[in-house]
Amino acid sequence: MKRSLPKRTVNIVCALLILAGLVILGLGEKNAIETLKWIGLIVLISFLPFRFMFLRCPHCYRYLDSTGKGNTCPWCGKELK
């Protein structure tokens, strides 16, 4: 399994997880279905472990802060793709 993904891919997947979680949570609220609320909350929060697992430097595998600027790793200095 790959230990890192491109920053853009991680951001897109995280945004989709947040959006899906909010939609499911909203449907659970609207229809008063407790199980759907919990599923929505789990999907909403699942972006955090995903982000920490895959937003990493492909060379040194250290976590990359999403607010970092530039195309180099702040830890090893190698170019990011």
N, C-alpha and C positions, 0 to 999 in steps of 0.2 A: 504494500500500500504506500502511496505517495505521502510523504511527511509534510509537504508544502504545496500550496496552490498559488497561482498569481493573485495579487492583491485585488484586482478587479473582480475575479471570480468569487473570491471570499466575500467581498462587499455585496455582490449581487445575490448570492445564496443567503447571506444574513438578512438582507432586506426582504427577500421572499419569505423567509421563516418568520420574520416579524409581522409582515403583512398577513400571511396565512394564519398565524396565531391570533392576531387581532380580529380577523374575519370569523374564525371559529369561536372565539370568545364572545364576540358580538351576537352570533347566532344562538349560542347557549344562553346568553342573557335574554334575548328577545323571546325565545321559546321556553324559557325557564327549565332548561335541561342541565342538571348539575354535572353529569358526566361530560357533556360537551364543553362546559366551562373549564373543567380540569384539563381536558385534552388541549383546548386552546391555550391555556396557561403553560402547559408543558411545551407545546410547539413554540410559543412565544419566547420562552426562556432558553430553548435549545440552541439559539444562535450563539450564546456565550461559549459553551464548550467547543462548538464548531469553529468559532473564530480563534480560540486559543490553540486548537489542535492544528489548524491549517494555515494560519497567517504567520508563516515562518520563513526565514532565509533559506533558500535552496542549497546553500553552501555550508553554513554552520548550524542550521536548524534552530536558531534562537528566535524567540518571539519578536515580531516586528510590530511596532506601534502603528496603528492605522493613521495617525496624524502626522507621521514622519514625512519629511519632504525629501525629494531627490530620488535618484535611481541606484543608490548604493546602500548596503547594509550598514547600520550604525555600529555594529559589533565587529564584523570582519573586514568591512570596507570593499567587499566584492560587489560587482554590478548585479542588480536585480533585473529580471526579465519581465 
